[in-house]
Amino acid sequence: MTEISLQRSRVVCDRLGKGRATLHNDIHDGLMPPPIQLGSRWSAWPSDEIDQIIRARIAGWDKAQLRELVKQLVARRKTAAPLVEAVE
């Protein structure tokens, strides 16, 4: 299993070769998943999601394909964590 890390916007921008304003425009346009809020002033992206976006861009996916990928990535977040049963 591949290790997943959380990446802050500075790292994501560097990996994508984009500025912060462009990153946020892409989020607004559905071309990037929104970050996960981890605190009131702290957010980050799962590294595997950024990897998939980069691979799709390398493959030449158009905007419609990227939007579909983003929808799938966001939907997958709901089932990504294992459920833990309460211990008595």
PDB file of N, CA, C and O in Angstrom:
ATOM      1  N   MET A   1       0.840  -1.171   0.000  1.00  0.00           N
ATOM      2  CA  MET A   1       0.000   0.000   0.000  1.00  0.00           C
ATOM      3  C   MET A   1       0.893   1.245   0.000  1.00  0.00           C
ATOM      4  O   MET A   1       1.893   1.300   0.717  1.00  0.00           O
ATOM      5  N   THR A   2       0.534   2.215  -0.787  1.00  0.00           N
ATOM      6  CA  THR A   2       1.291   3.445  -0.883  1.00  0.00           C
ATOM      7  C   THR A   2       0.990   4.343   0.314  1.00  0.00           C
ATOM      8  O   THR A   2      -0.159   4.488   0.733  1.00  0.00           O
ATOM      9  N   GLU A   3       2.037   4.932   0.844  1.00  0.00           N
ATOM     10  CA  GLU A   3       1.860   5.841   1.965  1.00  0.00           C
ATOM     11  C   GLU A   3       1.268   7.159   1.469  1.00  0.00           C
ATOM     12  O   GLU A   3       1.699   7.705   0.454  1.00  0.00           O
ATOM     13  N   ILE A   4       0.282   7.655   2.196  1.00  0.00           N
ATOM     14  CA  ILE A   4      -0.369   8.916   1.846  1.00  0.00           C
ATOM     15  C   ILE A   4       0.043   9.954   2.874  1.00  0.00           C
ATOM     16  O   ILE A   4       0.002   9.706   4.079  1.00  0.00           O
ATOM     17  N   SER A   5       0.441  11.116   2.382  1.00  0.00           N
ATOM     18  CA  SER A   5       0.756  12.217   3.279  1.00  0.00           C
ATOM     19  C   SER A   5      -0.194  13.371   2.969  1.00  0.00           C
ATOM     20  O   SER A   5      -0.882  13.372   1.948  1.00  0.00           O
ATOM     21  N   LEU A   6      -0.218  14.336   3.857  1.00  0.00           N
ATOM     22  CA  LEU A   6      -1.016  15.538   3.638  1.00  0.00           C
ATOM     23  C   LEU A   6      -0.079  16.643   3.190  1.00  0.00           C
ATOM     24  O   LEU A   6       0.971  16.867   3.792  1.00  0.00           O
ATOM     25  N   GLN A   7      -0.469  17.335   2.124  1.00  0.00           N
ATOM     26  CA  GLN A   7       0.391  18.357   1.553  1.00  0.00           C
ATOM     27  C   GLN A   7      -0.287  19.719   1.620  1.00  0.00           C
ATOM     28  O   GLN A   7      -1.430  19.879   1.192  1.00  0.00           O
ATOM     29  N   ARG A   8       0.427  20.687   2.156  1.00  0.00           N
ATOM     30  CA  ARG A   8      -0.076  22.046   2.266  1.00  0.00           C
ATOM     31  C   ARG A   8      -0.024  22.728   0.902  1.00  0.00           C
ATOM     32  O   ARG A   8       0.607  22.223  -0.027  1.00  0.00           O
ATOM     33  N   SER A   9      -0.684  23.869   0.786  1.00  0.00           N
ATOM     34  CA  SER A   9      -0.824  24.541  -0.512  1.00  0.00           C
ATOM     35  C   SER A   9       0.516  24.891  -1.147  1.00  0.00           C
ATOM     36  O   SER A   9       0.651  24.810  -2.367  1.00  0.00           O
ATOM     37  N   ARG A  10       1.495  25.273  -0.362  1.00  0.00           N
ATOM     38  CA  ARG A  10       2.807  25.623  -0.934  1.00  0.00           C
ATOM     39  C   ARG A  10       3.411  24.435  -1.676  1.00  0.00           C
ATOM     40  O   ARG A  10       3.943  24.590  -2.775  1.00  0.00           O
ATOM     41  N   VAL A  11       3.327  23.246  -1.072  1.00  0.00           N
ATOM     42  CA  VAL A  11       3.865  22.034  -1.695  1.00  0.00           C
ATOM     43  C   VAL A  11       3.053  21.670  -2.939  1.00  0.00           C
ATOM     44  O   VAL A  11       3.616  21.309  -3.972  1.00  0.00           O
ATOM     45  N   VAL A  12       1.729  21.769  -2.831  1.00  0.00           N
ATOM     46  CA  VAL A  12       0.860  21.445  -3.968  1.00  0.00           C
ATOM     47  C   VAL A  12       1.144  22.395  -5.130  1.00  0.00           C
ATOM     48  O   VAL A  12       1.241  21.955  -6.276  1.00  0.00           O
ATOM     49  N   CYS A  13       1.276  23.676  -4.851  1.00  0.00           N
ATOM     50  CA  CYS A  13       1.587  24.648  -5.905  1.00  0.00           C
ATOM     51  C   CYS A  13       2.919  24.318  -6.573  1.00  0.00           C
ATOM     52  O   CYS A  13       3.032  24.368  -7.798  1.00  0.00           O
ATOM     53  N   ASP A  14       3.921  23.981  -5.773  1.00  0.00           N
ATOM     54  CA  ASP A  14       5.225  23.611  -6.336  1.00  0.00           C
ATOM     55  C   ASP A  14       5.113  22.375  -7.221  1.00  0.00           C
ATOM     56  O   ASP A  14       5.689  22.332  -8.308  1.00  0.00           O
ATOM     57  N   ARG A  15       4.373  21.368  -6.757  1.00  0.00           N
ATOM     58  CA  ARG A  15       4.235  20.130  -7.532  1.00  0.00           C
ATOM     59  C   ARG A  15       3.502  20.359  -8.842  1.00  0.00           C
ATOM     60  O   ARG A  15       3.824  19.744  -9.859  1.00  0.00           O
ATOM     61  N   LEU A  16       2.502  21.257  -8.814  1.00  0.00           N
ATOM     62  CA  LEU A  16       1.709  21.517 -10.013  1.00  0.00           C
ATOM     63  C   LEU A  16       2.314  22.597 -10.906  1.00  0.00           C
ATOM     64  O   LEU A  16       1.912  22.752 -12.060  1.00  0.00           O
ATOM     65  N   GLY A  17       3.274  23.336 -10.372  1.00  0.00           N
ATOM     66  CA  GLY A  17       3.854  24.441 -11.135  1.00  0.00           C
ATOM     67  C   GLY A  17       2.891  25.594 -11.297  1.00  0.00           C
ATOM     68  O   GLY A  17       2.870  26.258 -12.333  1.00  0.00           O
ATOM     69  N   LYS A  18       2.079  25.835 -10.252  1.00  0.00           N
ATOM     70  CA  LYS A  18       1.057  26.881 -10.300  1.00  0.00           C
ATOM     71  C   LYS A  18       1.188  27.781  -9.087  1.00  0.00           C
ATOM     72  O   LYS A  18       1.749  27.391  -8.063  1.00  0.00           O
ATOM     73  N   GLY A  19       0.665  28.983  -9.213  1.00  0.00           N
ATOM     74  CA  GLY A  19       0.595  29.891  -8.079  1.00  0.00           C
ATOM     75  C   GLY A  19      -0.657  29.609  -7.264  1.00  0.00           C
ATOM     76  O   GLY A  19      -1.543  28.868  -7.691  1.00  0.00           O
ATOM     77  N   ARG A  20      -0.714  30.218  -6.071  1.00  0.00           N
ATOM     78  CA  ARG A  20      -1.856  29.983  -5.181  1.00  0.00           C
ATOM     79  C   ARG A  20      -3.164  30.471  -5.788  1.00  0.00           C
ATOM     80  O   ARG A  20      -4.192  29.809  -5.645  1.00  0.00           O
ATOM     81  N   ALA A  21      -3.145  31.615  -6.463  1.00  0.00           N
ATOM     82  CA  ALA A  21      -4.379  32.135  -7.065  1.00  0.00           C
ATOM     83  C   ALA A  21      -4.892  31.176  -8.138  1.00  0.00           C
ATOM     84  O   ALA A  21      -6.094  30.924  -8.221  1.00  0.00           O
ATOM     85  N   THR A  22      -3.996  30.647  -8.952  1.00  0.00           N
ATOM     86  CA  THR A  22      -4.394  29.695  -9.994  1.00  0.00           C
ATOM     87  C   THR A  22      -4.918  28.412  -9.366  1.00  0.00           C
ATOM     88  O   THR A  22      -5.895  27.840  -9.850  1.00  0.00           O
ATOM     89  N   LEU A  23      -4.282  27.956  -8.296  1.00  0.00           N
ATOM     90  CA  LEU A  23      -4.748  26.765  -7.592  1.00  0.00           C
ATOM     91  C   LEU A  23      -6.188  26.965  -7.113  1.00  0.00           C
ATOM     92  O   LEU A  23      -7.035  26.092  -7.302  1.00  0.00           O
ATOM     93  N   HIS A  24      -6.459  28.104  -6.502  1.00  0.00           N
ATOM     94  CA  HIS A  24      -7.808  28.360  -5.997  1.00  0.00           C
ATOM     95  C   HIS A  24      -8.817  28.555  -7.134  1.00  0.00           C
ATOM     96  O   HIS A  24      -9.986  28.200  -6.987  1.00  0.00           O
ATOM     97  N   ASN A  25      -8.381  29.109  -8.253  1.00  0.00           N
ATOM     98  CA  ASN A  25      -9.262  29.197  -9.428  1.00  0.00           C
ATOM     99  C   ASN A  25      -9.604  27.799  -9.942  1.00  0.00           C
ATOM    100  O   ASN A  25     -10.747  27.532 -10.312  1.00  0.00           O
ATOM    101  N   ASP A  26      -8.613  26.914  -9.962  1.00  0.00           N
ATOM    102  CA  ASP A  26      -8.858  25.534 -10.402  1.00  0.00           C
ATOM    103  C   ASP A  26      -9.840  24.822  -9.467  1.00  0.00           C
ATOM    104  O   ASP A  26     -10.679  24.045  -9.924  1.00  0.00           O
ATOM    105  N   ILE A  27      -9.737  25.082  -8.170  1.00  0.00           N
ATOM    106  CA  ILE A  27     -10.686  24.497  -7.216  1.00  0.00           C
ATOM    107  C   ILE A  27     -12.087  25.012  -7.526  1.00  0.00           C
ATOM    108  O   ILE A  27     -13.040  24.235  -7.583  1.00  0.00           O
ATOM    109  N   HIS A  28     -12.210  26.311  -7.725  1.00  0.00           N
ATOM    110  CA  HIS A  28     -13.511  26.929  -8.037  1.00  0.00           C
ATOM    111  C   HIS A  28     -14.096  26.381  -9.333  1.00  0.00           C
ATOM    112  O   HIS A  28     -15.309  26.205  -9.445  1.00  0.00           O
ATOM    113  N   ASP A  29     -13.231  26.109 -10.314  1.00  0.00           N
ATOM    114  CA  ASP A  29     -13.676  25.605 -11.618  1.00  0.00           C
ATOM    115  C   ASP A  29     -13.870  24.091 -11.647  1.00  0.00           C
ATOM    116  O   ASP A  29     -14.238  23.540 -12.684  1.00  0.00           O
ATOM    117  N   GLY A  30     -13.629  23.405 -10.518  1.00  0.00           N
ATOM    118  CA  GLY A  30     -13.812  21.958 -10.454  1.00  0.00           C
ATOM    119  C   GLY A  30     -12.668  21.163 -11.046  1.00  0.00           C
ATOM    120  O   GLY A  30     -12.816  19.970 -11.308  1.00  0.00           O
ATOM    121  N   LEU A  31     -11.516  21.810 -11.265  1.00  0.00           N
ATOM    122  CA  LEU A  31     -10.367  21.136 -11.860  1.00  0.00           C
ATOM    123  C   LEU A  31      -9.386  20.607 -10.815  1.00  0.00           C
ATOM    124  O   LEU A  31      -8.423  19.915 -11.146  1.00  0.00           O
ATOM    125  N   MET A  32      -9.640  20.941  -9.560  1.00  0.00           N
ATOM    126  CA  MET A  32      -8.847  20.467  -8.419  1.00  0.00           C
ATOM    127  C   MET A  32      -9.798  20.211  -7.266  1.00  0.00           C
ATOM    128  O   MET A  32     -10.746  20.971  -7.068  1.00  0.00           O
ATOM    129  N   PRO A  33      -9.563  19.158  -6.505  1.00  0.00           N
ATOM    130  CA  PRO A  33     -10.411  18.945  -5.324  1.00  0.00           C
ATOM    131  C   PRO A  33     -10.110  20.019  -4.277  1.00  0.00           C
ATOM    132  O   PRO A  33      -8.989  20.524  -4.213  1.00  0.00           O
ATOM    133  N   PRO A  34     -11.084  20.363  -3.473  1.00  0.00           N
ATOM    134  CA  PRO A  34     -10.819  21.324  -2.400  1.00  0.00           C
ATOM    135  C   PRO A  34      -9.941  20.671  -1.341  1.00  0.00           C
ATOM    136  O   PRO A  34      -9.916  19.446  -1.222  1.00  0.00           O
ATOM    137  N   PRO A  35      -9.225  21.481  -0.576  1.00  0.00           N
ATOM    138  CA  PRO A  35      -8.412  20.897   0.486  1.00  0.00           C
ATOM    139  C   PRO A  35      -9.301  20.374   1.607  1.00  0.00           C
ATOM    140  O   PRO A  35     -10.474  20.730   1.716  1.00  0.00           O
ATOM    141  N   ILE A  36      -8.718  19.531   2.425  1.00  0.00           N
ATOM    142  CA  ILE A  36      -9.398  19.013   3.612  1.00  0.00           C
ATOM    143  C   ILE A  36      -9.092  19.964   4.759  1.00  0.00           C
ATOM    144  O   ILE A  36      -7.928  20.239   5.050  1.00  0.00           O
ATOM    145  N   GLN A  37     -10.126  20.461   5.404  1.00  0.00           N
ATOM    146  CA  GLN A  37      -9.943  21.353   6.541  1.00  0.00           C
ATOM    147  C   GLN A  37      -9.527  20.527   7.755  1.00  0.00           C
ATOM    148  O   GLN A  37     -10.248  19.620   8.171  1.00  0.00           O
ATOM    149  N   LEU A  38      -8.386  20.837   8.310  1.00  0.00           N
ATOM    150  CA  LEU A  38      -7.863  20.100   9.451  1.00  0.00           C
ATOM    151  C   LEU A  38      -7.836  20.937  10.720  1.00  0.00           C
ATOM    152  O   LEU A  38      -7.429  20.465  11.782  1.00  0.00           O
ATOM    153  N   GLY A  39      -8.262  22.150  10.600  1.00  0.00           N
ATOM    154  CA  GLY A  39      -8.316  23.081  11.716  1.00  0.00           C
ATOM    155  C   GLY A  39      -8.886  24.390  11.212  1.00  0.00           C
ATOM    156  O   GLY A  39      -9.213  24.511  10.032  1.00  0.00           O
ATOM    157  N   SER A  40      -9.010  25.361  12.085  1.00  0.00           N
ATOM    158  CA  SER A  40      -9.609  26.625  11.659  1.00  0.00           C
ATOM    159  C   SER A  40      -8.743  27.365  10.639  1.00  0.00           C
ATOM    160  O   SER A  40      -9.263  28.129   9.826  1.00  0.00           O
ATOM    161  N   ARG A  41      -7.438  27.145  10.677  1.00  0.00           N
ATOM    162  CA  ARG A  41      -6.541  27.824   9.742  1.00  0.00           C
ATOM    163  C   ARG A  41      -5.575  26.855   9.063  1.00  0.00           C
ATOM    164  O   ARG A  41      -4.498  27.258   8.625  1.00  0.00           O
ATOM    165  N   TRP A  42      -5.950  25.600   8.975  1.00  0.00           N
ATOM    166  CA  TRP A  42      -5.056  24.550   8.519  1.00  0.00           C
ATOM    167  C   TRP A  42      -5.802  23.663   7.549  1.00  0.00           C
ATOM    168  O   TRP A  42      -6.826  23.076   7.897  1.00  0.00           O
ATOM    169  N   SER A  43      -5.299  23.563   6.345  1.00  0.00           N
ATOM    170  CA  SER A  43      -5.892  22.649   5.372  1.00  0.00           C
ATOM    171  C   SER A  43      -4.783  22.035   4.527  1.00  0.00           C
ATOM    172  O   SER A  43      -3.680  22.575   4.440  1.00  0.00           O
ATOM    173  N   ALA A  44      -5.090  20.906   3.911  1.00  0.00           N
ATOM    174  CA  ALA A  44      -4.098  20.198   3.104  1.00  0.00           C
ATOM    175  C   ALA A  44      -4.813  19.228   2.170  1.00  0.00           C
ATOM    176  O   ALA A  44      -6.008  18.967   2.308  1.00  0.00           O
ATOM    177  N   TRP A  45      -4.054  18.706   1.224  1.00  0.00           N
ATOM    178  CA  TRP A  45      -4.572  17.721   0.265  1.00  0.00           C
ATOM    179  C   TRP A  45      -3.886  16.387   0.487  1.00  0.00           C
ATOM    180  O   TRP A  45      -2.698  16.347   0.810  1.00  0.00           O
ATOM    181  N   PRO A  46      -4.619  15.294   0.319  1.00  0.00           N
ATOM    182  CA  PRO A  46      -3.978  13.974   0.334  1.00  0.00           C
ATOM    183  C   PRO A  46      -3.026  13.862  -0.866  1.00  0.00           C
ATOM    184  O   PRO A  46      -3.391  14.212  -1.988  1.00  0.00           O
ATOM    185  N   SER A  47      -1.833  13.383  -0.626  1.00  0.00           N
ATOM    186  CA  SER A  47      -0.826  13.305  -1.692  1.00  0.00           C
ATOM    187  C   SER A  47      -1.266  12.428  -2.855  1.00  0.00           C
ATOM    188  O   SER A  47      -0.912  12.699  -4.002  1.00  0.00           O
ATOM    189  N   ASP A  48      -2.038  11.376  -2.570  1.00  0.00           N
ATOM    190  CA  ASP A  48      -2.462  10.496  -3.666  1.00  0.00           C
ATOM    191  C   ASP A  48      -3.409  11.212  -4.631  1.00  0.00           C
ATOM    192  O   ASP A  48      -3.409  10.916  -5.826  1.00  0.00           O
ATOM    193  N   GLU A  49      -4.214  12.150  -4.125  1.00  0.00           N
ATOM    194  CA  GLU A  49      -5.091  12.917  -5.013  1.00  0.00           C
ATOM    195  C   GLU A  49      -4.274  13.822  -5.935  1.00  0.00           C
ATOM    196  O   GLU A  49      -4.577  13.944  -7.122  1.00  0.00           O
ATOM    197  N   ILE A  50      -3.245  14.452  -5.388  1.00  0.00           N
ATOM    198  CA  ILE A  50      -2.395  15.321  -6.202  1.00  0.00           C
ATOM    199  C   ILE A  50      -1.658  14.482  -7.249  1.00  0.00           C
ATOM    200  O   ILE A  50      -1.512  14.904  -8.397  1.00  0.00           O
ATOM    201  N   ASP A  51      -1.197  13.300  -6.853  1.00  0.00           N
ATOM    202  CA  ASP A  51      -0.540  12.393  -7.807  1.00  0.00           C
ATOM    203  C   ASP A  51      -1.463  12.073  -8.981  1.00  0.00           C
ATOM    204  O   ASP A  51      -1.030  12.086 -10.133  1.00  0.00           O
ATOM    205  N   GLN A  52      -2.731  11.788  -8.693  1.00  0.00           N
ATOM    206  CA  GLN A  52      -3.669  11.435  -9.751  1.00  0.00           C
ATOM    207  C   GLN A  52      -3.964  12.624 -10.671  1.00  0.00           C
ATOM    208  O   GLN A  52      -4.092  12.455 -11.884  1.00  0.00           O
ATOM    209  N   ILE A  53      -4.071  13.811 -10.101  1.00  0.00           N
ATOM    210  CA  ILE A  53      -4.290  15.012 -10.924  1.00  0.00           C
ATOM    211  C   ILE A  53      -3.091  15.221 -11.852  1.00  0.00           C
ATOM    212  O   ILE A  53      -3.263  15.513 -13.035  1.00  0.00           O
ATOM    213  N   ILE A  54      -1.889  15.071 -11.317  1.00  0.00           N
ATOM    214  CA  ILE A  54      -0.682  15.241 -12.139  1.00  0.00           C
ATOM    215  C   ILE A  54      -0.650  14.212 -13.261  1.00  0.00           C
ATOM    216  O   ILE A  54      -0.356  14.552 -14.407  1.00  0.00           O
ATOM    217  N   ARG A  55      -0.952  12.949 -12.938  1.00  0.00           N
ATOM    218  CA  ARG A  55      -0.960  11.906 -13.978  1.00  0.00           C
ATOM    219  C   ARG A  55      -1.991  12.204 -15.067  1.00  0.00           C
ATOM    220  O   ARG A  55      -1.727  11.996 -16.251  1.00  0.00           O
ATOM    221  N   ALA A  56      -3.156  12.688 -14.665  1.00  0.00           N
ATOM    222  CA  ALA A  56      -4.200  13.019 -15.646  1.00  0.00           C
ATOM    223  C   ALA A  56      -3.753  14.164 -16.551  1.00  0.00           C
ATOM    224  O   ALA A  56      -3.994  14.133 -17.757  1.00  0.00           O
ATOM    225  N   ARG A  57      -3.109  15.162 -15.980  1.00  0.00           N
ATOM    226  CA  ARG A  57      -2.615  16.287 -16.790  1.00  0.00           C
ATOM    227  C   ARG A  57      -1.515  15.826 -17.747  1.00  0.00           C
ATOM    228  O   ARG A  57      -1.473  16.253 -18.901  1.00  0.00           O
ATOM    229  N   ILE A  58      -0.629  14.960 -17.268  1.00  0.00           N
ATOM    230  CA  ILE A  58       0.422  14.419 -18.148  1.00  0.00           C
ATOM    231  C   ILE A  58      -0.217  13.658 -19.307  1.00  0.00           C
ATOM    232  O   ILE A  58       0.257  13.730 -20.440  1.00  0.00           O
ATOM    233  N   ALA A  59      -1.298  12.926 -19.017  1.00  0.00           N
ATOM    234  CA  ALA A  59      -1.984  12.145 -20.057  1.00  0.00           C
ATOM    235  C   ALA A  59      -2.779  13.017 -21.014  1.00  0.00           C
ATOM    236  O   ALA A  59      -3.308  12.527 -22.011  1.00  0.00           O
ATOM    237  N   GLY A  60      -2.864  14.316 -20.714  1.00  0.00           N
ATOM    238  CA  GLY A  60      -3.554  15.223 -21.629  1.00  0.00           C
ATOM    239  C   GLY A  60      -5.059  15.265 -21.468  1.00  0.00           C
ATOM    240  O   GLY A  60      -5.772  15.609 -22.412  1.00  0.00           O
ATOM    241  N   TRP A  61      -5.558  14.919 -20.286  1.00  0.00           N
ATOM    242  CA  TRP A  61      -7.005  14.944 -20.066  1.00  0.00           C
ATOM    243  C   TRP A  61      -7.539  16.351 -20.244  1.00  0.00           C
ATOM    244  O   TRP A  61      -6.900  17.329 -19.856  1.00  0.00           O
ATOM    245  N   ASP A  62      -8.722  16.439 -20.836  1.00  0.00           N
ATOM    246  CA  ASP A  62      -9.359  17.745 -21.001  1.00  0.00           C
ATOM    247  C   ASP A  62     -10.094  18.145 -19.718  1.00  0.00           C
ATOM    248  O   ASP A  62     -10.143  17.379 -18.756  1.00  0.00           O
ATOM    249  N   LYS A  63     -10.657  19.343 -19.718  1.00  0.00           N
ATOM    250  CA  LYS A  63     -11.304  19.869 -18.511  1.00  0.00           C
ATOM    251  C   LYS A  63     -12.474  19.001 -18.047  1.00  0.00           C
ATOM    252  O   LYS A  63     -12.666  18.814 -16.846  1.00  0.00           O
ATOM    253  N   ALA A  64     -13.244  18.478 -18.976  1.00  0.00           N
ATOM    254  CA  ALA A  64     -14.385  17.632 -18.598  1.00  0.00           C
ATOM    255  C   ALA A  64     -13.894  16.358 -17.893  1.00  0.00           C
ATOM    256  O   ALA A  64     -14.485  15.933 -16.901  1.00  0.00           O
ATOM    257  N   GLN A  65     -12.833  15.760 -18.397  1.00  0.00           N
ATOM    258  CA  GLN A  65     -12.278  14.559 -17.779  1.00  0.00           C
ATOM    259  C   GLN A  65     -11.699  14.875 -16.397  1.00  0.00           C
ATOM    260  O   GLN A  65     -11.865  14.097 -15.457  1.00  0.00           O
ATOM    261  N   LEU A  66     -11.025  16.012 -16.281  1.00  0.00           N
ATOM    262  CA  LEU A  66     -10.476  16.409 -14.980  1.00  0.00           C
ATOM    263  C   LEU A  66     -11.585  16.653 -13.967  1.00  0.00           C
ATOM    264  O   LEU A  66     -11.465  16.264 -12.805  1.00  0.00           O
ATOM    265  N   ARG A  67     -12.675  17.303 -14.408  1.00  0.00           N
ATOM    266  CA  ARG A  67     -13.799  17.546 -13.491  1.00  0.00           C
ATOM    267  C   ARG A  67     -14.401  16.235 -12.996  1.00  0.00           C
ATOM    268  O   ARG A  67     -14.767  16.122 -11.826  1.00  0.00           O
ATOM    269  N   GLU A  68     -14.504  15.260 -13.869  1.00  0.00           N
ATOM    270  CA  GLU A  68     -15.034  13.951 -13.467  1.00  0.00           C
ATOM    271  C   GLU A  68     -14.093  13.280 -12.475  1.00  0.00           C
ATOM    272  O   GLU A  68     -14.547  12.697 -11.489  1.00  0.00           O
ATOM    273  N   LEU A  69     -12.801  13.354 -12.722  1.00  0.00           N
ATOM    274  CA  LEU A  69     -11.823  12.797 -11.795  1.00  0.00           C
ATOM    275  C   LEU A  69     -11.945  13.471 -10.431  1.00  0.00           C
ATOM    276  O   LEU A  69     -11.925  12.794  -9.403  1.00  0.00           O
ATOM    277  N   VAL A  70     -12.070  14.785 -10.413  1.00  0.00           N
ATOM    278  CA  VAL A  70     -12.195  15.526  -9.149  1.00  0.00           C
ATOM    279  C   VAL A  70     -13.448  15.077  -8.401  1.00  0.00           C
ATOM    280  O   VAL A  70     -13.406  14.892  -7.185  1.00  0.00           O
ATOM    281  N   LYS A  71     -14.550  14.902  -9.103  1.00  0.00           N
ATOM    282  CA  LYS A  71     -15.781  14.425  -8.453  1.00  0.00           C
ATOM    283  C   LYS A  71     -15.554  13.060  -7.802  1.00  0.00           C
ATOM    284  O   LYS A  71     -15.992  12.819  -6.677  1.00  0.00           O
ATOM    285  N   GLN A  72     -14.870  12.176  -8.514  1.00  0.00           N
ATOM    286  CA  GLN A  72     -14.596  10.843  -7.978  1.00  0.00           C
ATOM    287  C   GLN A  72     -13.669  10.903  -6.770  1.00  0.00           C
ATOM    288  O   GLN A  72     -13.872  10.178  -5.796  1.00  0.00           O
ATOM    289  N   LEU A  73     -12.659  11.756  -6.824  1.00  0.00           N
ATOM    290  CA  LEU A  73     -11.731  11.885  -5.703  1.00  0.00           C
ATOM    291  C   LEU A  73     -12.441  12.395  -4.455  1.00  0.00           C
ATOM    292  O   LEU A  73     -12.221  11.887  -3.355  1.00  0.00           O
ATOM    293  N   VAL A  74     -13.292  13.397  -4.630  1.00  0.00           N
ATOM    294  CA  VAL A  74     -14.024  13.966  -3.490  1.00  0.00           C
ATOM    295  C   VAL A  74     -14.997  12.928  -2.930  1.00  0.00           C
ATOM    296  O   VAL A  74     -15.127  12.806  -1.712  1.00  0.00           O
ATOM    297  N   ALA A  75     -15.677  12.184  -3.789  1.00  0.00           N
ATOM    298  CA  ALA A  75     -16.608  11.154  -3.331  1.00  0.00           C
ATOM    299  C   ALA A  75     -15.865  10.049  -2.587  1.00  0.00           C
ATOM    300  O   ALA A  75     -16.382   9.510  -1.609  1.00  0.00           O
ATOM    301  N   ARG A  76     -14.680   9.711  -3.030  1.00  0.00           N
ATOM    302  CA  ARG A  76     -13.891   8.654  -2.409  1.00  0.00           C
ATOM    303  C   ARG A  76     -13.451   9.009  -0.987  1.00  0.00           C
ATOM    304  O   ARG A  76     -13.213   8.122  -0.167  1.00  0.00           O
ATOM    305  N   ARG A  77     -13.345  10.295  -0.704  1.00  0.00           N
ATOM    306  CA  ARG A  77     -12.931  10.728   0.635  1.00  0.00           C
ATOM    307  C   ARG A  77     -13.868  10.189   1.712  1.00  0.00           C
ATOM    308  O   ARG A  77     -13.430   9.898   2.825  1.00  0.00           O
ATOM    309  N   LYS A  78     -15.146  10.055   1.390  1.00  0.00           N
ATOM    310  CA  LYS A  78     -16.126   9.598   2.376  1.00  0.00           C
ATOM    311  C   LYS A  78     -15.891   8.151   2.813  1.00  0.00           C
ATOM    312  O   LYS A  78     -16.301   7.748   3.901  1.00  0.00           O
ATOM    313  N   THR A  79     -15.236   7.384   1.963  1.00  0.00           N
ATOM    314  CA  THR A  79     -15.015   5.969   2.268  1.00  0.00           C
ATOM    315  C   THR A  79     -13.531   5.641   2.453  1.00  0.00           C
ATOM    316  O   THR A  79     -13.171   4.469   2.562  1.00  0.00           O
ATOM    317  N   ALA A  80     -12.679   6.646   2.488  1.00  0.00           N
ATOM    318  CA  ALA A  80     -11.236   6.404   2.542  1.00  0.00           C
ATOM    319  C   ALA A  80     -10.764   5.897   3.899  1.00  0.00           C
ATOM    320  O   ALA A  80      -9.847   5.078   3.967  1.00  0.00           O
ATOM    321  N   ALA A  81     -11.371   6.366   4.967  1.00  0.00           N
ATOM    322  CA  ALA A  81     -10.919   5.981   6.303  1.00  0.00           C
ATOM    323  C   ALA A  81     -11.637   4.722   6.765  1.00  0.00           C
ATOM    324  O   ALA A  81     -12.838   4.570   6.541  1.00  0.00           O
ATOM    325  N   PRO A  82     -10.913   3.831   7.400  1.00  0.00           N
ATOM    326  CA  PRO A  82     -11.576   2.634   7.947  1.00  0.00           C
ATOM    327  C   PRO A  82     -12.439   3.014   9.136  1.00  0.00           C
ATOM    328  O   PRO A  82     -12.106   3.912   9.909  1.00  0.00           O
ATOM    329  N   LEU A  83     -13.530   2.327   9.262  1.00  0.00           N
ATOM    330  CA  LEU A  83     -14.396   2.547  10.416  1.00  0.00           C
ATOM    331  C   LEU A  83     -13.821   1.806  11.614  1.00  0.00           C
ATOM    332  O   LEU A  83     -13.354   0.674  11.491  1.00  0.00           O
ATOM    333  N   VAL A  84     -13.859   2.436  12.740  1.00  0.00           N
ATOM    334  CA  VAL A  84     -13.349   1.831  13.962  1.00  0.00           C
ATOM    335  C   VAL A  84     -14.521   1.612  14.903  1.00  0.00           C
ATOM    336  O   VAL A  84     -15.265   2.541  15.218  1.00  0.00           O
ATOM    337  N   GLU A  85     -14.674   0.382  15.343  1.00  0.00           N
ATOM    338  CA  GLU A  85     -15.758   0.079  16.267  1.00  0.00           C
ATOM    339  C   GLU A  85     -15.397   0.566  17.662  1.00  0.00           C
ATOM    340  O   GLU A  85     -14.235   0.537  18.065  1.00  0.00           O
ATOM    341  N   ALA A  86     -16.387   1.002  18.372  1.00  0.00           N
ATOM    342  CA  ALA A  86     -16.168   1.464  19.747  1.00  0.00           C
ATOM    343  C   ALA A  86     -15.706   0.310  20.618  1.00  0.00           C
ATOM    344  O   ALA A  86     -16.246  -0.794  20.537  1.00  0.00           O
ATOM    345  N   VAL A  87     -14.724   0.561  21.437  1.00  0.00           N
ATOM    346  CA  VAL A  87     -14.204  -0.451  22.344  1.00  0.00           C
ATOM    347  C   VAL A  87     -14.915  -0.304  23.679  1.00  0.00           C
ATOM    348  O   VAL A  87     -15.001   0.793  24.230  1.00  0.00           O
ATOM    349  N   GLU A  88     -15.419  -1.407  24.190  1.00  0.00           N
ATOM    350  CA  GLU A  88     -16.145  -1.367  25.473  1.00  0.00           C
ATOM    351  C   GLU A  88     -15.216  -1.495  26.637  1.00  0.00           C
ATOM    352  O   GLU A  88     -15.660  -1.481  27.785  1.00  0.00           O
TER     353      GLU A  88
END
